[in-house]
Amino acid sequence: MKLIRLFLLTLLSGVLFSCNSAGQQKGTTGVKIDSSGKKAVAAFAEGCFWCSEHIFEELAGVDSAVSGYAGGHTKNPTYDEVCSEKTGHAETVLVYYNPGVISYSDLLDVFFSSHDPTTLNRQGPDVGTSYRSAIFYTSEEQKRLASEAIKKWTPAFKNLIVTEVSPLKTFYRAEEYHQNYTKENPYDSYVRNVSVPRFESFKRECKLKLKKE
């Protein structure tokens, strides 16, 4: 499945970036997290960011979810580089939310109920460290809540939770064609066969308010 995604996106990126300079083709930008900002922020990796971006953006209280890369050891990684599994990055979504409407603990519940946190370096058809389950915290409070959430959700799974809990040092925004990919590409085979079924499964079990409700 990864090879199919890479082939399709190679063709797509060639079209989207044909008029851009070489410096713009990477489409990634380092983002420093400012905890004093008006919007609260959270970062989660749970497999394909097309899927998780779609899920988090449908939650009432979430302003936006941005697809990108976190947890790696190289600067300004491209999608192809991340997929090589040599950069250490995970496909990650940066979630901007209003804590007066939805809490960080709520987002953690969404995280654990929208993917399988017991499969090491794998989520559905996608295999590799870039698809690992991870919570990237931006404060000691988020770190504490993440640990509590793991204890809370452990009984819900037959196997051990392998979710990584690490500080969010740098987040790199993914290339623009990845942003809102599920909504912008409803007829894409991966979207139809993986992203949409995963969202529908989550929606059936979700106890939080969604934007379209």
TIRO-2110 file (N, C-alpha, C; in Angstrom, 1 decimal):
// TIRO-2110
0.8, -1.2, 0.0, N, 1, A
0.0, 0.0, 0.0, CA, 1, A
0.9, 1.3, 0.0, C, 1, A
2.0, 1.2, 0.7, N, 2, A
2.9, 2.4, 0.8, CA, 2, A
3.5, 2.7, -0.6, C, 2, A
3.8, 1.6, -1.3, N, 3, A
4.4, 1.8, -2.7, CA, 3, A
3.4, 2.5, -3.6, C, 3, A
2.1, 2.0, -3.5, N, 4, A
1.0, 2.6, -4.3, CA, 4, A
0.8, 4.1, -4.0, C, 4, A
0.8, 4.4, -2.7, N, 5, A
0.7, 5.8, -2.2, CA, 5, A
1.9, 6.7, -2.8, C, 5, A
3.1, 6.1, -2.7, N, 6, A
4.2, 6.9, -3.1, CA, 6, A
4.2, 7.1, -4.6, C, 6, A
3.7, 6.1, -5.4, N, 7, A
3.7, 6.2, -6.8, CA, 7, A
2.7, 7.3, -7.2, C, 7, A
1.5, 7.3, -6.6, N, 8, A
0.4, 8.2, -6.9, CA, 8, A
0.8, 9.6, -6.5, C, 8, A
1.5, 9.8, -5.4, N, 9, A
1.9, 11.1, -4.9, CA, 9, A
3.0, 11.7, -5.6, C, 9, A
3.9, 10.8, -6.2, N, 10, A
5.0, 11.3, -7.0, CA, 10, A
4.4, 11.9, -8.2, C, 10, A
3.4, 11.3, -8.8, N, 11, A
2.8, 11.9, -10.0, CA, 11, A
2.1, 13.2, -9.6, C, 11, A
1.4, 13.2, -8.5, N, 12, A
0.7, 14.4, -8.1, CA, 12, A
1.6, 15.5, -7.7, C, 12, A
2.7, 15.2, -7.0, N, 13, A
3.6, 16.3, -6.6, CA, 13, A
4.3, 16.9, -7.8, C, 13, A
4.5, 16.1, -8.8, N, 14, A
5.1, 16.6, -10.0, CA, 14, A
4.3, 17.7, -10.7, C, 14, A
2.9, 17.5, -10.6, N, 15, A
2.0, 18.5, -11.1, CA, 15, A
1.9, 19.7, -10.3, C, 15, A
1.8, 19.5, -8.9, N, 16, A
1.5, 20.6, -8.0, CA, 16, A
2.7, 21.5, -7.9, C, 16, A
4.0, 20.9, -8.0, N, 17, A
5.1, 21.7, -7.8, CA, 17, A
5.9, 22.1, -9.0, C, 17, A
5.3, 21.9, -10.2, N, 18, A
6.0, 22.1, -11.4, CA, 18, A
6.4, 23.6, -11.6, C, 18, A
5.6, 24.5, -11.0, N, 19, A
5.9, 25.9, -11.2, CA, 19, A
6.7, 26.5, -10.0, C, 19, A
7.0, 25.7, -9.0, N, 20, A
7.7, 26.2, -7.8, CA, 20, A
9.2, 26.1, -7.9, C, 20, A
9.9, 26.9, -7.1, N, 21, A
11.3, 26.8, -7.1, CA, 21, A
11.8, 25.5, -6.3, C, 21, A
13.0, 25.2, -6.4, N, 22, A
13.5, 24.0, -5.7, CA, 22, A
13.3, 24.1, -4.2, C, 22, A
13.5, 25.3, -3.7, N, 23, A
13.4, 25.6, -2.3, CA, 23, A
12.0, 25.4, -1.8, C, 23, A
11.0, 25.6, -2.7, N, 24, A
9.6, 25.5, -2.3, CA, 24, A
9.1, 24.1, -2.4, C, 24, A
9.8, 23.3, -3.1, N, 25, A
9.3, 21.9, -3.4, CA, 25, A
9.2, 21.1, -2.1, C, 25, A
10.1, 21.4, -1.2, N, 26, A
10.0, 20.6, 0.1, CA, 26, A
8.6, 20.7, 0.7, C, 26, A
8.1, 21.9, 0.7, N, 27, A
6.8, 22.2, 1.3, CA, 27, A
6.8, 22.0, 2.8, C, 27, A
7.9, 22.0, 3.5, N, 28, A
7.9, 21.8, 5.0, CA, 28, A
8.5, 23.0, 5.7, C, 28, A
8.0, 23.3, 6.8, N, 29, A
8.4, 24.4, 7.6, CA, 29, A
8.5, 24.0, 9.1, C, 29, A
9.7, 24.3, 9.7, N, 30, A
9.8, 24.1, 11.1, CA, 30, A
8.9, 25.0, 11.9, C, 30, A
8.1, 24.4, 12.9, N, 31, A
7.2, 25.2, 13.6, CA, 31, A
7.6, 25.1, 15.1, C, 31, A
7.9, 26.2, 15.8, N, 32, A
8.2, 26.2, 17.2, CA, 32, A
6.8, 26.4, 17.9, C, 32, A
6.6, 25.6, 18.9, N, 33, A
5.3, 25.6, 19.6, CA, 33, A
5.4, 26.7, 20.7, C, 33, A
4.4, 27.6, 20.7, N, 34, A
4.4, 28.7, 21.7, CA, 34, A
3.2, 28.4, 22.6, C, 34, A
3.5, 27.9, 23.8, N, 35, A
2.5, 27.5, 24.7, CA, 35, A
1.7, 28.7, 25.3, C, 35, A
2.2, 29.9, 25.0, N, 36, A
1.4, 31.1, 25.5, CA, 36, A
0.4, 31.6, 24.5, C, 36, A
0.3, 31.0, 23.4, N, 37, A
-0.6, 31.4, 22.4, CA, 37, A
-2.1, 31.3, 22.8, C, 37, A
-3.0, 31.9, 22.1, N, 38, A
-4.4, 31.9, 22.5, CA, 38, A
-5.0, 30.5, 22.2, C, 38, A
-4.5, 29.8, 21.2, N, 39, A
-5.1, 28.5, 20.9, CA, 39, A
-4.2, 27.4, 21.5, C, 39, A
-4.8, 26.4, 22.1, N, 40, A
-4.1, 25.3, 22.6, CA, 40, A
-3.7, 24.3, 21.5, C, 40, A
-2.6, 23.6, 21.7, N, 41, A
-2.1, 22.7, 20.6, CA, 41, A
-1.8, 21.4, 21.1, C, 41, A
-2.0, 20.4, 20.3, N, 42, A
-1.7, 19.0, 20.7, CA, 42, A
-1.1, 18.3, 19.4, C, 42, A
-0.3, 17.3, 19.6, N, 43, A
0.3, 16.6, 18.5, CA, 43, A
0.2, 15.1, 18.6, C, 43, A
-0.3, 14.4, 17.6, N, 44, A
-0.6, 13.0, 17.7, CA, 44, A
-0.1, 12.3, 16.4, C, 44, A
0.5, 11.1, 16.5, N, 45, A
0.8, 10.3, 15.4, CA, 45, A
0.1, 9.0, 15.6, C, 45, A
-0.7, 8.6, 14.6, N, 46, A
-1.5, 7.4, 14.7, CA, 46, A
-1.7, 6.7, 13.3, C, 46, A
-0.6, 6.6, 12.6, N, 47, A
-0.7, 6.1, 11.2, CA, 47, A
-0.8, 7.2, 10.2, C, 47, A
-1.4, 6.9, 9.1, N, 48, A
-1.6, 7.8, 8.0, CA, 48, A
-2.2, 9.2, 8.4, C, 48, A
-1.5, 10.3, 8.2, N, 49, A
-2.0, 11.6, 8.6, CA, 49, A
-3.2, 12.0, 7.8, C, 49, A
-3.4, 11.4, 6.7, N, 50, A
-4.7, 11.8, 5.9, CA, 50, A
-5.9, 11.4, 6.8, C, 50, A
-5.8, 10.2, 7.4, N, 51, A
-6.9, 9.7, 8.2, CA, 51, A
-7.1, 10.5, 9.5, C, 51, A
-6.0, 10.6, 10.2, N, 52, A
-6.1, 11.3, 11.5, CA, 52, A
-6.5, 12.8, 11.4, C, 52, A
-6.0, 13.4, 10.4, N, 53, A
-6.3, 14.8, 10.2, CA, 53, A
-7.8, 15.0, 10.0, C, 53, A
-8.4, 14.1, 9.2, N, 54, A
-9.8, 14.1, 9.0, CA, 54, A
-10.6, 13.9, 10.2, C, 54, A
-10.2, 12.9, 11.1, N, 55, A
-10.9, 12.6, 12.3, CA, 55, A
-10.9, 13.8, 13.3, C, 55, A
-9.7, 14.4, 13.5, N, 56, A
-9.6, 15.5, 14.5, CA, 56, A
-10.3, 16.7, 14.0, C, 56, A
-10.3, 17.0, 12.7, N, 57, A
-10.9, 18.2, 12.2, CA, 57, A
-12.4, 18.2, 12.3, C, 57, A
-13.0, 17.0, 12.5, N, 58, A
-14.5, 16.9, 12.6, CA, 58, A
-15.0, 17.1, 14.0, C, 58, A
-14.1, 17.3, 14.9, N, 59, A
-14.5, 17.4, 16.3, CA, 59, A
-14.9, 18.9, 16.7, C, 59, A
-16.0, 19.1, 17.3, N, 60, A
-16.4, 20.4, 17.8, CA, 60, A
-15.3, 20.9, 18.8, C, 60, A
-14.9, 22.1, 18.6, N, 61, A
-13.8, 22.7, 19.4, CA, 61, A
-12.4, 22.6, 18.8, C, 61, A
-12.3, 21.9, 17.7, N, 62, A
-11.0, 21.8, 17.0, CA, 62, A
-11.1, 22.8, 15.9, C, 62, A
-10.1, 23.8, 15.9, N, 63, A
-10.1, 24.8, 14.9, CA, 63, A
-9.5, 24.3, 13.6, C, 63, A
-8.4, 23.5, 13.7, N, 64, A
-7.8, 22.9, 12.5, CA, 64, A
-6.8, 21.8, 12.9, C, 64, A
-6.5, 21.0, 12.0, N, 65, A
-5.5, 19.9, 12.1, CA, 65, A
-4.6, 20.0, 10.9, C, 65, A
-3.3, 20.0, 11.2, N, 66, A
-2.3, 20.2, 10.2, CA, 66, A
-1.5, 18.9, 10.0, C, 66, A
-1.3, 18.4, 8.8, N, 67, A
-0.5, 17.2, 8.6, CA, 67, A
0.9, 17.6, 8.5, C, 67, A
1.8, 16.8, 9.2, N, 68, A
3.2, 17.0, 9.1, CA, 68, A
4.0, 15.9, 9.7, C, 68, A
5.2, 16.3, 10.1, N, 69, A
6.2, 15.3, 10.5, CA, 69, A
6.8, 15.7, 11.9, C, 69, A
7.0, 14.7, 12.8, N, 70, A
7.6, 15.0, 14.1, CA, 70, A
8.3, 13.8, 14.6, C, 70, A
9.2, 14.1, 15.6, N, 71, A
9.9, 13.0, 16.2, CA, 71, A
11.1, 12.4, 15.5, C, 71, A
11.6, 13.1, 14.5, N, 72, A
12.7, 12.7, 13.7, CA, 72, A
14.0, 13.3, 14.0, C, 72, A
15.1, 13.0, 13.3, N, 73, A
16.4, 13.6, 13.6, CA, 73, A
17.0, 14.4, 12.4, C, 73, A
16.2, 14.6, 11.3, N, 74, A
16.7, 15.4, 10.2, CA, 74, A
15.8, 16.7, 10.1, C, 74, A
16.4, 17.7, 9.5, N, 75, A
15.7, 18.9, 9.3, CA, 75, A
14.9, 19.0, 7.9, C, 75, A
13.8, 19.6, 7.9, N, 76, A
13.0, 19.8, 6.7, CA, 76, A
12.8, 18.6, 5.9, C, 76, A
12.3, 17.5, 6.5, N, 77, A
12.1, 16.3, 5.7, CA, 77, A
11.0, 16.4, 4.7, C, 77, A
11.2, 15.7, 3.6, N, 78, A
10.1, 15.6, 2.6, CA, 78, A
9.3, 14.3, 2.8, C, 78, A
8.2, 14.2, 2.2, N, 79, A
7.4, 13.0, 2.3, CA, 79, A
8.1, 11.7, 1.9, C, 79, A
8.8, 11.8, 0.8, N, 80, A
9.6, 10.7, 0.3, CA, 80, A
10.7, 10.3, 1.3, C, 80, A
11.3, 11.3, 1.9, N, 81, A
12.4, 11.0, 2.9, CA, 81, A
11.8, 10.3, 4.1, C, 81, A
10.7, 10.8, 4.6, N, 82, A
10.0, 10.2, 5.7, CA, 82, A
9.6, 8.8, 5.5, C, 82, A
9.0, 8.6, 4.3, N, 83, A
8.6, 7.2, 3.9, CA, 83, A
9.8, 6.2, 3.7, C, 83, A
11.0, 6.8, 3.6, N, 84, A
12.2, 5.9, 3.5, CA, 84, A
12.5, 5.2, 4.8, C, 84, A
11.9, 5.7, 5.9, N, 85, A
12.0, 5.3, 7.2, CA, 85, A
13.5, 5.6, 7.8, C, 85, A
14.1, 6.5, 7.2, N, 86, A
15.5, 6.8, 7.6, CA, 86, A
15.6, 8.1, 8.4, C, 86, A
14.5, 8.9, 8.4, N, 87, A
14.6, 10.2, 9.1, CA, 87, A
14.2, 10.2, 10.6, C, 87, A
13.5, 9.1, 10.9, N, 88, A
13.0, 8.9, 12.3, CA, 88, A
11.6, 9.6, 12.5, C, 88, A
11.1, 10.3, 11.5, N, 89, A
9.9, 11.1, 11.7, CA, 89, A
8.6, 10.2, 11.7, C, 89, A
7.6, 10.6, 12.3, N, 90, A
6.3, 9.9, 12.2, CA, 90, A
5.3, 10.9, 11.6, C, 90, A
4.4, 10.4, 10.7, N, 91, A
3.3, 11.2, 10.2, CA, 91, A
2.5, 11.7, 11.4, C, 91, A
2.4, 13.0, 11.5, N, 92, A
1.8, 13.6, 12.7, CA, 92, A
0.8, 14.6, 12.4, C, 92, A
-0.2, 14.8, 13.2, N, 93, A
-1.1, 15.9, 13.0, CA, 93, A
-1.0, 16.9, 14.2, C, 93, A
-0.9, 18.1, 13.9, N, 94, A
-0.8, 19.2, 14.9, CA, 94, A
-2.3, 19.7, 15.0, C, 94, A
-2.8, 19.6, 16.2, N, 95, A
-4.3, 19.9, 16.4, CA, 95, A
-4.4, 21.2, 17.2, C, 95, A
-5.0, 22.2, 16.6, N, 96, A
-5.3, 23.5, 17.3, CA, 96, A
-6.7, 23.4, 17.8, C, 96, A
-6.9, 23.6, 19.1, N, 97, A
-8.2, 23.5, 19.6, CA, 97, A
-8.5, 24.5, 20.7, C, 97, A
-9.8, 24.6, 21.0, N, 98, A
-10.3, 25.5, 22.0, CA, 98, A
-10.5, 24.7, 23.3, C, 98, A
-9.7, 24.9, 24.3, N, 99, A
-9.9, 24.1, 25.6, CA, 99, A
-11.1, 24.4, 26.3, C, 99, A
-11.8, 25.5, 26.0, N, 100, A
-13.1, 25.8, 26.6, CA, 100, A
-14.2, 24.9, 26.0, C, 100, A
-14.0, 24.3, 24.9, N, 101, A
-15.0, 23.4, 24.2, CA, 101, A
-14.6, 21.9, 24.3, C, 101, A
-13.3, 21.6, 24.1, N, 102, A
-12.8, 20.3, 24.1, CA, 102, A
-11.5, 20.2, 24.9, C, 102, A
-11.3, 19.3, 25.7, N, 103, A
-10.1, 19.3, 26.6, CA, 103, A
-9.1, 18.4, 26.0, C, 103, A
-7.9, 18.5, 26.5, N, 104, A
-6.8, 17.7, 26.0, CA, 104, A
-7.1, 16.2, 26.4, C, 104, A
-7.7, 16.0, 27.5, N, 105, A
-8.1, 14.6, 27.8, CA, 105, A
-9.1, 14.0, 26.9, C, 105, A
-10.0, 14.9, 26.4, N, 106, A
-10.9, 14.4, 25.3, CA, 106, A
-10.2, 14.0, 24.1, C, 106, A
-9.2, 14.8, 23.7, N, 107, A
-8.4, 14.5, 22.5, CA, 107, A
-7.6, 13.2, 22.7, C, 107, A
-7.1, 13.0, 23.9, N, 108, A
-6.5, 11.7, 24.1, CA, 108, A
-7.4, 10.5, 23.9, C, 108, A
-8.7, 10.7, 24.4, N, 109, A
-9.7, 9.7, 24.2, CA, 109, A
-9.9, 9.4, 22.7, C, 109, A
-9.9, 10.5, 21.9, N, 110, A
-10.1, 10.4, 20.5, CA, 110, A
-8.9, 9.6, 19.9, C, 110, A
-7.7, 10.0, 20.3, N, 111, A
-6.5, 9.3, 19.9, CA, 111, A
-6.6, 7.8, 20.1, C, 111, A
-6.9, 7.4, 21.3, N, 112, A
-6.9, 6.0, 21.6, CA, 112, A
-8.1, 5.2, 21.0, C, 112, A
-9.2, 5.9, 20.7, N, 113, A
-10.3, 5.3, 20.1, CA, 113, A
-10.4, 5.3, 18.6, C, 113, A
-9.4, 6.0, 18.0, N, 114, A
-9.4, 6.1, 16.5, CA, 114, A
-8.3, 5.4, 15.8, C, 114, A
-7.5, 4.6, 16.5, N, 115, A
-6.5, 3.8, 15.9, CA, 115, A
-6.1, 2.6, 16.9, C, 115, A
-5.3, 1.7, 16.5, N, 116, A
-4.9, 0.6, 17.3, CA, 116, A
-3.5, 0.9, 17.9, C, 116, A
-3.4, 1.3, 19.1, N, 117, A
-2.1, 1.7, 19.7, CA, 117, A
-1.3, 0.5, 20.2, C, 117, A
-1.7, -0.7, 19.8, N, 118, A
-0.9, -1.9, 20.2, CA, 118, A
-0.1, -2.5, 19.1, C, 118, A
-0.2, -2.0, 17.9, N, 119, A
0.5, -2.5, 16.8, CA, 119, A
1.8, -1.6, 16.6, C, 119, A
3.0, -2.3, 16.8, N, 120, A
4.2, -1.5, 16.7, CA, 120, A
4.6, -1.2, 15.3, C, 120, A
4.8, 0.1, 15.1, N, 121, A
5.2, 0.6, 13.7, CA, 121, A
4.3, 0.1, 12.6, C, 121, A
3.0, 0.1, 12.9, N, 122, A
2.1, -0.3, 11.9, CA, 122, A
0.7, 0.2, 12.2, C, 122, A
-0.1, 0.6, 11.2, N, 123, A
-1.5, 1.0, 11.3, CA, 123, A
-2.2, 0.5, 10.1, C, 123, A
-3.0, -0.5, 10.2, N, 124, A
-3.7, -1.0, 9.0, CA, 124, A
-2.7, -1.5, 8.0, C, 124, A
-2.9, -1.0, 6.7, N, 125, A
-2.0, -1.5, 5.6, CA, 125, A
-0.7, -0.8, 5.6, C, 125, A
-0.5, 0.2, 6.5, N, 126, A
0.8, 1.0, 6.4, CA, 126, A
1.8, 0.5, 7.5, C, 126, A
3.0, 0.2, 7.0, N, 127, A
4.0, -0.4, 7.9, CA, 127, A
5.3, 0.4, 7.9, C, 127, A
5.8, 0.7, 9.1, N, 128, A
7.1, 1.4, 9.2, CA, 128, A
7.1, 2.3, 10.4, C, 128, A
8.2, 2.8, 10.8, N, 129, A
8.3, 3.7, 12.0, CA, 129, A
7.6, 5.0, 11.7, C, 129, A
7.4, 5.4, 10.5, N, 130, A
6.7, 6.7, 10.2, CA, 130, A
5.2, 6.5, 10.5, C, 130, A
4.8, 5.3, 10.7, N, 131, A
3.3, 5.1, 11.0, CA, 131, A
3.1, 4.7, 12.5, C, 131, A
4.1, 4.9, 13.3, N, 132, A
4.1, 4.5, 14.7, CA, 132, A
3.0, 5.3, 15.5, C, 132, A
2.6, 4.7, 16.6, N, 133, A
1.7, 5.4, 17.5, CA, 133, A
2.5, 6.3, 18.4, C, 133, A
2.1, 7.6, 18.5, N, 134, A
2.9, 8.5, 19.4, CA, 134, A
2.1, 9.7, 19.8, C, 134, A
2.4, 10.1, 21.0, N, 135, A
1.9, 11.3, 21.6, CA, 135, A
3.0, 12.3, 21.8, C, 135, A
3.0, 13.4, 21.2, N, 136, A
4.1, 14.4, 21.3, CA, 136, A
3.6, 15.5, 22.2, C, 136, A
4.1, 15.6, 23.4, N, 137, A
3.5, 16.5, 24.4, CA, 137, A
4.3, 17.9, 24.3, C, 137, A
3.5, 19.0, 24.6, N, 138, A
4.1, 20.3, 24.6, CA, 138, A
4.3, 20.9, 26.0, C, 138, A
3.9, 20.1, 27.0, N, 139, A
4.1, 20.6, 28.4, CA, 139, A
4.1, 19.4, 29.4, C, 139, A
4.6, 19.6, 30.6, N, 140, A
4.6, 18.5, 31.6, CA, 140, A
3.2, 18.1, 31.9, C, 140, A
2.2, 19.0, 31.8, N, 141, A
0.8, 18.6, 32.1, CA, 141, A
0.3, 17.7, 31.0, C, 141, A
0.6, 18.0, 29.8, N, 142, A
0.2, 17.0, 28.7, CA, 142, A
0.9, 15.7, 28.9, C, 142, A
2.2, 15.7, 29.3, N, 143, A
2.9, 14.4, 29.5, CA, 143, A
2.2, 13.6, 30.6, C, 143, A
1.8, 14.3, 31.7, N, 144, A
1.1, 13.6, 32.8, CA, 144, A
-0.3, 13.0, 32.3, C, 144, A
-1.0, 13.8, 31.6, N, 145, A
-2.3, 13.4, 31.1, CA, 145, A
-2.2, 12.2, 30.1, C, 145, A
-1.1, 12.2, 29.3, N, 146, A
-0.9, 11.2, 28.4, CA, 146, A
-0.6, 9.9, 29.1, C, 146, A
0.2, 9.9, 30.2, N, 147, A
0.5, 8.7, 31.0, CA, 147, A
-0.8, 8.2, 31.6, C, 147, A
-1.6, 9.1, 32.1, N, 148, A
-2.9, 8.7, 32.7, CA, 148, A
-3.8, 8.1, 31.7, C, 148, A
-3.8, 8.6, 30.5, N, 149, A
-4.7, 8.1, 29.4, CA, 149, A
-4.3, 6.6, 29.1, C, 149, A
-3.0, 6.4, 29.0, N, 150, A
-2.5, 5.0, 28.7, CA, 150, A
-3.0, 4.0, 29.8, C, 150, A
-2.9, 4.4, 31.0, N, 151, A
-3.4, 3.6, 32.1, CA, 151, A
-4.9, 3.3, 32.0, C, 151, A
-5.6, 4.4, 31.6, N, 152, A
-7.1, 4.3, 31.5, CA, 152, A
-7.4, 3.4, 30.3, C, 152, A
-6.7, 3.5, 29.2, N, 153, A
-7.1, 2.7, 28.0, CA, 153, A
-6.5, 1.3, 27.9, C, 153, A
-5.5, 1.0, 28.8, N, 154, A
-4.9, -0.3, 28.7, CA, 154, A
-5.9, -1.5, 28.8, C, 154, A
-6.9, -1.4, 29.7, N, 155, A
-7.9, -2.5, 29.8, CA, 155, A
-8.7, -2.7, 28.5, C, 155, A
-8.8, -1.7, 27.7, N, 156, A
-9.6, -1.8, 26.5, CA, 156, A
-9.0, -2.6, 25.4, C, 156, A
-7.8, -2.9, 25.5, N, 157, A
-7.1, -3.7, 24.5, CA, 157, A
-6.5, -5.0, 25.0, C, 157, A
-6.5, -6.0, 24.1, N, 158, A
-6.0, -7.3, 24.4, CA, 158, A
-4.5, -7.3, 24.5, C, 158, A
-3.9, -6.5, 23.7, N, 159, A
-2.4, -6.5, 23.7, CA, 159, A
-1.9, -5.2, 24.4, C, 159, A
-0.6, -5.2, 24.6, N, 160, A
0.0, -4.0, 25.3, CA, 160, A
0.1, -2.8, 24.4, C, 160, A
-0.3, -1.6, 25.0, N, 161, A
-0.2, -0.4, 24.3, CA, 161, A
1.3, 0.0, 24.1, C, 161, A
1.7, 0.3, 22.9, N, 162, A
3.1, 0.6, 22.5, CA, 162, A
3.3, 2.0, 22.2, C, 162, A
2.3, 2.9, 22.5, N, 163, A
2.4, 4.3, 22.1, CA, 163, A
3.6, 5.0, 22.7, C, 163, A
4.3, 5.7, 21.9, N, 164, A
5.5, 6.5, 22.3, CA, 164, A
5.0, 7.8, 22.9, C, 164, A
5.6, 8.2, 24.0, N, 165, A
5.2, 9.5, 24.6, CA, 165, A
6.5, 10.3, 24.7, C, 165, A
6.6, 11.4, 23.8, N, 166, A
7.9, 12.1, 23.7, CA, 166, A
7.5, 13.6, 23.6, C, 166, A
8.5, 14.5, 24.0, N, 167, A
8.3, 15.9, 23.8, CA, 167, A
8.3, 16.3, 22.4, C, 167, A
7.4, 17.3, 22.0, N, 168, A
7.4, 17.8, 20.7, CA, 168, A
8.4, 18.9, 20.5, C, 168, A
9.5, 18.6, 19.9, N, 169, A
10.6, 19.5, 19.7, CA, 169, A
10.4, 20.4, 18.5, C, 169, A
10.1, 19.8, 17.4, N, 170, A
9.9, 20.5, 16.1, CA, 170, A
8.9, 19.8, 15.3, C, 170, A
8.0, 20.5, 14.7, N, 171, A
7.0, 20.0, 13.8, CA, 171, A
7.2, 20.6, 12.5, C, 171, A
7.2, 19.7, 11.4, N, 172, A
7.4, 20.2, 10.1, CA, 172, A
6.1, 20.0, 9.3, C, 172, A
5.6, 21.1, 8.8, N, 173, A
4.3, 21.0, 8.0, CA, 173, A
4.6, 20.2, 6.8, C, 173, A
3.7, 19.3, 6.5, N, 174, A
3.8, 18.5, 5.3, CA, 174, A
3.5, 19.3, 4.0, C, 174, A
3.9, 18.8, 2.9, N, 175, A
3.7, 19.4, 1.6, CA, 175, A
2.2, 19.7, 1.5, C, 175, A
1.9, 20.8, 0.7, N, 176, A
0.5, 21.3, 0.7, CA, 176, A
-0.5, 20.3, 0.2, C, 176, A
-0.1, 19.4, -0.7, N, 177, A
-1.1, 18.4, -1.3, CA, 177, A
-1.5, 17.4, -0.3, C, 177, A
-0.8, 17.3, 0.9, N, 178, A
-1.3, 16.4, 2.0, CA, 178, A
-2.4, 17.1, 2.8, C, 178, A
-2.4, 18.4, 2.8, N, 179, A
-3.4, 19.1, 3.7, CA, 179, A
-4.8, 18.9, 3.2, C, 179, A
-5.7, 18.5, 4.2, N, 180, A
-7.1, 18.2, 3.9, CA, 180, A
-7.2, 17.2, 2.7, C, 180, A
-6.3, 16.2, 2.7, N, 181, A
-6.2, 15.3, 1.6, CA, 181, A
-7.5, 14.5, 1.4, C, 181, A
-8.1, 14.0, 2.5, N, 182, A
-9.3, 13.2, 2.4, CA, 182, A
-10.5, 13.9, 1.8, C, 182, A
-10.6, 15.2, 2.2, N, 183, A
-11.7, 16.0, 1.7, CA, 183, A
-11.5, 16.4, 0.3, C, 183, A
-10.2, 16.7, -0.1, N, 184, A
-9.9, 17.2, -1.4, CA, 184, A
-9.8, 16.1, -2.4, C, 184, A
-9.7, 14.8, -2.0, N, 185, A
-9.6, 13.7, -2.9, CA, 185, A
-10.5, 12.5, -2.5, C, 185, A
-11.8, 12.8, -2.6, N, 186, A
-12.8, 11.8, -2.1, CA, 186, A
-12.8, 10.5, -2.9, C, 186, A
-12.3, 10.5, -4.2, N, 187, A
-12.3, 9.4, -5.0, CA, 187, A
-11.0, 8.6, -5.1, C, 187, A
-10.0, 9.1, -4.3, N, 188, A
-8.7, 8.4, -4.2, CA, 188, A
-9.0, 7.0, -3.6, C, 188, A
-8.3, 6.0, -4.1, N, 189, A
-8.6, 4.6, -3.7, CA, 189, A
-8.2, 4.4, -2.2, C, 189, A
-7.1, 5.0, -1.8, N, 190, A
-6.7, 4.9, -0.3, CA, 190, A
-7.8, 5.6, 0.6, C, 190, A
-8.2, 6.7, 0.1, N, 191, A
-9.2, 7.5, 0.9, CA, 191, A
-10.5, 6.6, 1.0, C, 191, A
-11.0, 6.1, -0.1, N, 192, A
-12.2, 5.3, -0.1, CA, 192, A
-12.1, 4.0, 0.7, C, 192, A
-11.0, 3.4, 0.6, N, 193, A
-10.8, 2.0, 1.2, CA, 193, A
-10.2, 2.0, 2.6, C, 193, A
-9.6, 3.1, 3.0, N, 194, A
-8.9, 3.1, 4.3, CA, 194, A
-9.4, 4.3, 5.1, C, 194, A
-9.2, 5.6, 4.6, N, 195, A
-9.5, 6.8, 5.4, CA, 195, A
-11.0, 6.9, 5.8, C, 195, A
-11.9, 6.7, 4.8, N, 196, A
-13.3, 6.9, 5.1, CA, 196, A
-13.8, 5.8, 6.0, C, 196, A
-13.5, 4.5, 5.8, N, 197, A
-14.0, 3.5, 6.7, CA, 197, A
-13.5, 3.7, 8.1, C, 197, A
-12.2, 4.1, 8.2, N, 198, A
-11.7, 4.4, 9.6, CA, 198, A
-12.4, 5.5, 10.3, C, 198, A
-12.8, 6.6, 9.5, N, 199, A
-13.5, 7.7, 10.1, CA, 199, A
-14.9, 7.2, 10.5, C, 199, A
-15.6, 6.5, 9.6, N, 200, A
-16.9, 6.0, 9.9, CA, 200, A
-17.0, 5.1, 11.1, C, 200, A
-16.0, 4.3, 11.3, N, 201, A
-15.9, 3.4, 12.5, CA, 201, A
-15.7, 4.2, 13.7, C, 201, A
-14.8, 5.3, 13.7, N, 202, A
-14.6, 6.1, 14.8, CA, 202, A
-15.9, 6.9, 15.1, C, 202, A
-16.6, 7.4, 14.1, N, 203, A
-17.8, 8.2, 14.3, CA, 203, A
-18.9, 7.4, 15.0, C, 203, A
-19.0, 6.1, 14.7, N, 204, A
-20.0, 5.3, 15.4, CA, 204, A
-19.8, 5.2, 16.9, C, 204, A
-18.6, 5.2, 17.3, N, 205, A
-18.3, 5.0, 18.7, CA, 205, A
-18.0, 6.4, 19.4, C, 205, A
-17.9, 7.4, 18.7, N, 206, A
-17.5, 8.7, 19.3, CA, 206, A
-18.6, 9.3, 20.2, C, 206, A
-18.3, 9.7, 21.4, N, 207, A
-19.2, 10.2, 22.4, CA, 207, A
-19.1, 11.7, 22.4, C, 207, A
-18.2, 12.3, 21.7, N, 208, A
-18.0, 13.8, 21.7, CA, 208, A
-18.8, 14.4, 20.6, C, 208, A
-19.1, 15.7, 20.7, N, 209, A
-19.8, 16.4, 19.7, CA, 209, A
-19.0, 16.6, 18.4, C, 209, A
-19.6, 16.3, 17.3, N, 210, A
-18.9, 16.6, 16.0, CA, 210, A
-19.5, 17.9, 15.4, C, 210, A
-18.7, 18.4, 14.5, N, 211, A
-19.1, 19.7, 13.9, CA, 211, A
-20.4, 19.7, 13.1, C, 211, A
-20.7, 18.6, 12.5, N, 212, A
-21.9, 18.5, 11.7, CA, 212, A
-23.1, 18.0, 12.4, C, 212, A
-23.0, 17.8, 13.7, N, 213, A
-24.2, 17.4, 14.5, CA, 213, A
-25.0, 18.6, 14.8, C, 213, A
END
